[in-house]
Amino acid sequence: MTIESFKELAHEDKLNQLRHHGELLGTYERRSADGDSKTSGDIFELNNFWVFLSDDEQMVIPSRRNPLHKEEEEEESEG
């Protein structure tokens, strides 16, 4: 499955793909668009892309970049 085909799925189908084929990588807090708040959830790896799933399962956001990798880089530069 490609990220493009994942985006076209219905919400429930996206959740099923994550449950059956996704690999849970860890927890993550996603910043809002305006940067003033964060949404808690998990990051899954699915084929060659990553997906943020909010704790309430209402937000399912695919990405070509691993946000956990970016977070690790930021922690290393701060330390």
C-alpha positions as CSV (number, residue, x, y, z in Angstrom):
1,M,0.0,0.0,0.0
2,T,1.2,3.5,-0.8
3,I,0.7,6.6,1.2
4,E,-1.6,7.9,-1.6
5,S,-3.8,4.8,-1.5
6,F,-3.9,5.0,2.3
7,K,-5.1,8.6,2.1
8,E,-8.1,7.5,0.0
9,L,-9.4,4.9,2.4
10,A,-12.4,5.6,4.7
11,H,-11.5,6.3,8.3
12,E,-12.5,2.9,9.6
13,D,-10.4,1.2,6.8
14,K,-7.4,3.3,7.9
15,L,-7.8,2.1,11.5
16,N,-8.1,-1.5,10.2
17,Q,-4.9,-1.2,8.2
18,L,-3.0,0.1,11.3
19,R,-4.4,-2.6,13.5
20,H,-3.5,-5.5,11.1
21,H,-0.5,-4.2,9.2
22,G,1.0,-1.3,11.2
23,E,3.9,-1.5,13.6
24,L,3.6,0.6,16.7
25,L,6.8,2.6,17.1
26,G,5.9,4.7,20.2
27,T,3.9,7.5,21.7
28,Y,4.1,11.0,20.2
29,E,2.6,14.4,20.8
30,R,1.7,16.2,17.6
31,R,1.7,20.0,17.5
32,S,-1.4,21.7,16.2
33,A,-1.1,23.8,13.0
34,D,-0.7,27.0,15.0
35,G,1.8,25.4,17.4
36,D,0.0,26.4,20.6
37,S,-1.3,22.9,21.6
38,K,-0.4,19.2,21.3
39,T,-2.4,16.1,20.6
40,S,-1.3,12.9,22.2
41,G,-1.2,9.7,20.2
42,D,1.0,7.0,18.7
43,I,3.2,6.6,15.6
44,F,2.9,3.5,13.4
45,E,5.0,2.4,10.6
46,L,3.0,1.1,7.6
47,N,5.0,-0.1,4.6
48,N,7.2,2.9,3.5
49,F,5.4,5.6,5.5
50,W,4.4,6.6,9.0
51,V,1.0,7.3,10.5
52,F,0.0,9.4,13.5
53,L,-3.1,8.1,15.3
54,S,-4.5,10.3,18.1
55,D,-5.4,8.6,21.4
56,D,-9.1,9.2,20.6
57,E,-8.6,7.6,17.1
58,Q,-10.2,10.6,15.4
59,M,-7.0,11.9,13.8
60,V,-5.2,9.5,11.3
61,I,-2.4,11.5,9.6
62,P,0.1,9.8,7.3
63,S,3.5,11.2,6.7
64,R,6.5,10.4,4.4
65,R,8.8,11.4,7.3
66,N,9.2,9.6,10.6
67,P,8.3,12.2,13.3
68,L,10.0,10.1,16.0
69,H,13.3,10.3,14.1
70,K,13.0,14.2,14.0
71,E,12.2,14.2,17.8
72,E,15.3,12.1,18.5
73,E,17.5,14.6,16.5
74,E,16.1,17.5,18.5
75,E,16.8,15.8,21.8
76,E,20.4,15.1,20.7
77,S,21.1,18.7,19.7
78,E,19.7,20.0,23.0
79,G,21.8,17.5,25.0
